[in-house]
Amino acid sequence: MKHYFIVPARKNSKGFKNKNRILLSKTCNFLDTIKWKDEVIISTDDDFYKEICFKKQYLFFKRPKILSGDKVSIKNVFMHIKKNLLLDNDTYFWLIYIPILGRKTVDYNFSKKLIEKSKFKIKSLCSFWPHP
């Protein structure tokens, strides 16, 4: 079982200009706390992330323009990654959106245990924060 953390980082964010570039360091700090990850992949149309990927030993995965718009499904982005990296079926993708802050390692560790202990093949797992 392999665990790939996928970080989508489009170049032209809407609303808050360059939010992905500005908030990436917080996401990287969180990812550093996950000791069981096999790979971090930054899927992007922005060459800005090349150097960061090199320093952090993340995989820089350049997305084609057709998969870089604000209306593109994240599922299509994942399918593109899976197809081009030739990953097997025993690979789990963990979606990490950069602007979502407040992640806790303990929650991810718990989710991983759920996946490992399940007698059924878990295809999807989603979590939500309660609204204050």
C-alpha positions as CSV (number, residue, x, y, z in Angstrom):
1,M,0.0,0.0,0.0
2,K,1.5,3.3,-1.1
3,H,0.3,6.8,-0.1
4,Y,0.7,9.7,-2.5
5,F,-0.2,13.2,-1.3
6,I,-1.4,15.2,-4.3
7,V,-1.2,19.0,-4.0
8,P,-3.0,20.8,-6.8
9,A,-1.6,24.3,-7.3
10,R,-3.0,26.2,-10.2
11,K,-1.1,29.3,-11.4
12,N,-3.9,31.8,-11.7
13,S,-5.9,31.5,-8.4
14,K,-9.2,33.3,-8.3
15,G,-10.2,35.8,-5.7
16,F,-6.9,36.0,-3.7
17,K,-4.0,36.4,-6.1
18,N,-1.1,34.0,-5.7
19,K,-2.8,32.3,-2.7
20,N,-1.2,28.9,-3.5
21,R,2.3,30.4,-3.6
22,I,1.7,32.4,-0.4
23,L,0.2,29.5,1.6
24,L,2.3,26.6,0.3
25,S,4.8,26.8,3.1
26,K,2.1,26.0,5.7
27,T,1.1,22.9,3.6
28,C,4.7,21.8,3.3
29,N,5.1,22.1,7.1
30,F,2.1,19.9,7.6
31,L,3.3,17.3,5.0
32,D,6.6,17.1,6.9
33,T,4.6,15.7,9.8
34,I,3.3,12.8,7.9
35,K,6.0,10.2,8.3
36,W,4.3,7.4,6.3
37,K,3.8,9.2,3.0
38,D,5.5,7.7,0.0
39,E,5.4,10.7,-2.3
40,V,4.2,14.3,-2.4
41,I,3.2,15.4,-5.9
42,I,2.6,19.0,-6.7
43,S,0.3,19.0,-9.8
44,T,0.6,22.4,-11.4
45,D,0.8,24.6,-14.5
46,D,3.2,27.0,-12.7
47,D,7.0,26.6,-13.0
48,F,7.3,28.5,-9.7
49,Y,7.0,25.2,-7.8
50,K,10.0,23.5,-9.6
51,E,12.6,24.7,-7.2
52,I,10.4,24.0,-4.1
53,C,9.8,20.5,-5.3
54,F,13.6,20.0,-5.8
55,K,14.4,21.3,-2.3
56,K,11.6,19.3,-0.6
57,Q,12.1,16.2,-2.7
58,Y,8.6,16.4,-4.0
59,L,7.6,15.3,-7.5
60,F,6.9,18.3,-9.7
61,F,4.1,17.2,-12.1
62,K,3.4,19.7,-14.9
63,R,-0.2,19.8,-15.9
64,P,-1.3,20.6,-19.4
65,K,-3.3,23.8,-20.0
66,I,-6.5,21.8,-20.6
67,L,-6.3,20.5,-17.0
68,S,-5.4,23.9,-15.4
69,G,-8.6,25.9,-15.6
70,D,-10.9,26.7,-12.6
71,K,-13.7,24.5,-14.0
72,V,-11.5,21.4,-14.3
73,S,-12.6,18.4,-12.2
74,I,-10.0,17.3,-9.6
75,K,-10.9,13.7,-10.7
76,N,-9.6,14.5,-14.2
77,V,-6.4,15.8,-12.6
78,F,-6.0,12.6,-10.5
79,M,-6.7,10.4,-13.6
80,H,-4.0,12.3,-15.5
81,I,-1.5,11.7,-12.7
82,K,-2.3,8.0,-12.4
83,K,-2.1,7.4,-16.1
84,N,1.2,9.2,-16.6
85,L,2.9,7.8,-13.5
86,L,1.7,4.3,-14.1
87,L,0.7,3.7,-10.5
88,D,-0.8,0.4,-9.4
89,N,-4.2,-0.2,-7.8
90,D,-2.7,-0.4,-4.3
91,T,-1.9,3.3,-4.3
92,Y,-3.9,5.8,-2.3
93,F,-4.2,9.5,-3.2
94,W,-4.6,12.0,-0.5
95,L,-5.9,15.3,-1.8
96,I,-4.3,18.3,-0.1
97,Y,-5.7,21.7,-1.0
98,I,-3.3,24.4,-0.2
99,P,-5.8,27.0,1.1
100,I,-7.2,24.6,3.7
101,L,-5.4,25.3,6.9
102,G,-5.7,23.7,10.4
103,R,-5.0,20.1,9.4
104,K,-4.0,17.8,12.2
105,T,-1.6,14.9,11.7
106,V,-3.6,12.8,14.2
107,D,-6.6,12.9,11.9
108,Y,-4.6,11.7,8.9
109,N,-3.1,8.9,11.0
110,F,-6.5,7.9,12.1
111,S,-7.8,7.8,8.5
112,K,-4.8,5.7,7.4
113,K,-5.7,3.2,10.2
114,L,-9.3,3.1,9.0
115,I,-8.1,2.2,5.5
116,E,-5.6,-0.4,6.6
117,K,-8.0,-2.1,9.0
118,S,-11.0,-2.2,6.7
119,K,-11.9,-5.7,5.4
120,F,-13.3,-3.9,2.3
121,K,-11.3,-1.9,-0.2
122,I,-12.1,1.7,0.7
123,K,-12.4,3.8,-2.5
124,S,-13.0,7.2,-1.0
125,L,-12.8,8.9,2.4
126,C,-13.9,12.4,3.1
127,S,-13.7,14.5,6.3
128,F,-15.4,17.7,7.3
129,W,-14.9,20.2,10.1
130,P,-17.8,21.3,12.1
131,H,-18.9,24.9,11.5
132,P,-18.4,27.0,14.6
